[in-house]
Amino acid sequence: MQPLEPLGLTELLRGRPQFAVFTSRSQIAAALWDFGEDGLAARALSFDDSELAAVERIASWYEHPGYPLPVTGRVTHRHVGALAAVTFCEGRVRALARSRRRPERNRPAAYTPLPPDPGRLI
């Protein structure tokens, strides 16, 4: 797979042509909490629809296997969701607070990941 050049926030917010990511606020919040981004996890739960859509558009680029992300090892969907939210909230990508996930059993109930709203998938 050909590596991609990093894009600026403006380009990322346009989304990746012919590729879409659908997620939920709680899935983003869970991913953020899992990687130690507690403050952003709380914020993700209150994203409005346009903010969630922006995170999804950024994530569409980050799902590309050739996109350079600050992750050592295998990049998972959780990494992508958390990194897309960090980029949206802070204006740039950066390494997550933790390189390994916290144990799911310790995750607060408020961050239980739920599937996307089916009404948004149309």
N, C-alpha and C positions, 0 to 999 in steps of 0.2 A: 504494500500500500504506500503510495506516494505521500510523504509528510506535507502537511499544510503549513502555511505561514500563519502566525497568530494574527487575529483580526482585532480591530479596535471595537469599542462598545457600540458605536453607531452601526457598524457592519454586522456585528453579532445580533443586534436587536432587529435586523431585517429578517432574520431566520434563514435557514438553509433551504434552497430550492428543492422541491419534490421530496422533502423529508420533514416529518413533524414528530414532536414529542408531546405526549399528553400525560399529565401527572396531577397530583392533588396538593393542596397546601400542606396537609398532614404528612404526605410522603416526603416533601421537601423539608419540612420541620424535623421529621425523624432522621433523615440523612444528615442534616446539619447537627443535630444533637449527637448522633452516633460518632461524628468526627470532632466533637468538642466545641462546636460553634453555638454555644448555648444562647447568647444574646440574639444571634440571627435566627435561631430556631424559633424563639418566641415571636420575633417579628414576622416570620414566614406564615405563622398561623393567621395573621391579620392582613395578608396580602389581599388586595382587591382583585377583581377579575383581570384588569389590564396589567397589573403587576405580575400575576401568575402567568399570564400569556407571554410577558416579556421574558420571564425565567425559562419558559418552555422554548421560546425561540433561541435563546442563548444555548440551552441544552441541546437543541438540534445540531448545532455546530460541534459541541463537545462530544456528542455521540460518534462523530466521525473518527474511525480508528487512527487516522493520521494527524489529528489535531493535537498540538503540543500542550499537554496539561502537566501541572506540577505534582504528579503522582508517581511514586516509585512502585514498580510492579504492575499488576493487572488493574486496569481501570474498570470499575463497576458502574452500574446505573446509579447507585447511591453516591459514588464520587461525582458523577456528572451532575446530578441534581444539586448536591451541596455546592459544588464549584460554580454552577450557573447562578445560584442564589447569591453567593459571595460576590461574583462579578456584577450582578444587577445592583446589589446594595452598596458596594464599595467602588464601583466603576472600573475595576480591574480584577483579573484573576490573581490569586495568590495561593500558596500552599495552605491546606487546612490545618487547624490547630493540632489535630492528631493524625498520624499516618495509619493507625489501626483503629477499627471501630470499637466503641465501648460495647460491653455485653448487652444484648437486647433485653435480657431479664431486668436490667437496671434502668431501662428507659422509662421516664415518667409516662403515665397513662395519657396525658395531654398530647403526647407525641406519637400515639399509636397510628401507624400509617393506614389510611383508608384509600380505596381505589378512587380514581377520578370520577367526577360527576358525569354520568352518561350523557346528560344534556349538553355538555361542553364538547362532546366528541363529534358533533355534527358539522 
